[in-house]
Every structure is written in structure tokens, then in C-alpha cells.
């Protein structure tokens, strides 16, 4: 038995080491081929082009379905604002949103019919599928907006610090904004995307105050609104922009630390419910289970 176990372990180690060697060799060969032959960039470009074509074909299927839904002007305005806050600025995105509101209920109804869930209660199941499918794109869009706003909230202090460095180095506010947007485009894409749009609006001839107010309205975050108000007031009263940005960046970091401390303080209260509902019953079963079994056996002996 021991010899068989040792042989099994030896064969397992040999197979695992061979797999690791093959894996690392394949990765090394891929890296070497990427350095030696520049055709890999062309292949990656072709791969991205295929993905874009697949996405465009999917959009061409979903977008015409938006005509089936009645839409008011106010509803379209609210949906367009939500798409802007999520980072979708093309006109086709609005059609894609309403098209998905038609396609998702149909897919859920088809899924209910294929899986046999409709046999439980056809009216209830299909009504639930239609309602859930209609609201599902809105739920996804809301989560996308919250995730983007969180990324902007987290990356804003670093962006402001770089702007302070640029302004104190002698650049103007617009030049510092452009340089910070260029430098942090990879690490903070959401923040740079919004501030880059502000820069493009100013280059197109829009007033600086209007462009910054449009940023606050488009992003709809309290920290951005406060930042825009501080910059506008600093420009109107002639105070130092760099000091304003530095103070506000420090304030954001203090608020972030306070928010984390608040979440940590709430953790003890939130742990009460899983402790009472899941952990304590299992502890009671483990601790009192043997005693209950012994008591049961003892009572069976006396009452026989």
C-alpha cells in the first residue's frame, strides 16, 4: 500500500512538473515571438477588430428593437443623463438600452419555456420574466453608474495632487489639467475621461465656468460639485488655485479615512445577524449534541 502511494505521488509530481515546464516554455516562447516578430501586434489588432465586429453585429440586432417601446421626451432625457454618468456618450447607446429592454424579457421568457419553469404557473412566471427583463438593463446601468462614481471618488485625490504639482511648476490651470489627464490616463481612466472632456469643451470655445459646471452636472457626485465650486470661487476672487486644490485633496483623504472608520465601526453590528442565525446554532449542535445523545440513551435505559 505504501509503495503504491509513493509511486502515485511520484507520477503526480512528474506530471505536474512537466505541465509547469510546458506552461512556462509556452509563455517564454510567446514573449520571445512578440519581441522578435512584430506581427503579434497585427494579430492582436485583428483580434480586437473581430471583437468589434461581433459587438457591432450584436448592436445591429438589438438597436432596432427600441422602436417597439413607447418613449416620452422626459424619459429619454433621464435615460440619456444616466448613460452619460455611466460613461456612454454615443447616440447608439440610448437605442441599445431600450433595445435590451425588449430583448431581455423575450430571452427570459424563452428560458422559462425551455427549462420548464412555466409549468409551475404560466401567468406568474411569464409576468415575472417580463418585468424582471424590462428592469434588468436599468439595474445593470445603475450598478455601472455607482462603480464609475466610486472610481472617480477614489482617484480624484491623486489627480488633484498631480495638478497641484503641475500648477506649482509654473503651468496654468488648463495646462495642468491637460498634463494630469495625459499622465494618469492609464491608472485613473474614469477621472481622466471626465476632465479630458472638460478640456475638449474649453478648446471648442466654451467658457471655463460653464465647462466645469457641466462636469458637476454630468458626473453628479458631491465631491466634484464641491471641487467645481471651489475652483470657480478661487478664479473669481483671485486666490491661489494650487492651495485650493491641495487643501481640498487633503480634505478628500480625511473624508475617505473617516468613511473607512465608519464602515469598520458598523462591522460589529452587522456581524450580529450571521452570528445569531448561522454560527451560534452550529456551535450549539456541536457542543450540546453529544450530551443530548447520552441523555437520550440514558432515558431509554430507564424507561425500557
Secondary structure as the mmCIF struct_conf table of DSSP 4:
data_model
#
loop_
_struct_conf.conf_type_id
_struct_conf.id
_struct_conf.beg_label_comp_id
_struct_conf.beg_label_asym_id
_struct_conf.beg_label_seq_id
_struct_conf.end_label_comp_id
_struct_conf.end_label_asym_id
_struct_conf.end_label_seq_id
HELX_RH_AL_P HELX_RH_AL_P1 UNK A 2 UNK A 36
TURN_TY1_P TURN_TY1_P1 UNK A 38 UNK A 38
HELX_RH_AL_P HELX_RH_AL_P2 UNK A 39 UNK A 62
HELX_RH_3T_P HELX_RH_3T_P1 UNK A 63 UNK A 68
BEND BEND1 UNK A 69 UNK A 69
HELX_RH_AL_P HELX_RH_AL_P3 UNK A 73 UNK A 86
TURN_TY1_P TURN_TY1_P2 UNK A 87 UNK A 87
BEND BEND2 UNK A 90 UNK A 90
HELX_RH_AL_P HELX_RH_AL_P4 UNK A 91 UNK A 115
TURN_TY1_P TURN_TY1_P3 UNK A 116 UNK A 116
HELX_RH_3T_P HELX_RH_3T_P2 UNK A 117 UNK A 119
TURN_TY1_P TURN_TY1_P4 UNK A 120 UNK A 120
HELX_RH_AL_P HELX_RH_AL_P5 UNK A 122 UNK A 168
TURN_TY1_P TURN_TY1_P5 UNK A 169 UNK A 170
HELX_RH_AL_P HELX_RH_AL_P6 UNK A 173 UNK A 183
TURN_TY1_P TURN_TY1_P6 UNK A 184 UNK A 187
HELX_RH_AL_P HELX_RH_AL_P7 UNK A 189 UNK A 203
TURN_TY1_P TURN_TY1_P7 UNK A 204 UNK A 205
HELX_RH_AL_P HELX_RH_AL_P8 UNK A 208 UNK A 219
HELX_RH_AL_P HELX_RH_AL_P9 UNK A 222 UNK A 237
TURN_TY1_P TURN_TY1_P8 UNK A 238 UNK A 238
HELX_RH_AL_P HELX_RH_AL_P10 UNK A 241 UNK A 274
HELX_RH_PI_P HELX_RH_PI_P1 UNK A 275 UNK A 279
HELX_RH_AL_P HELX_RH_AL_P11 UNK A 280 UNK A 302
#
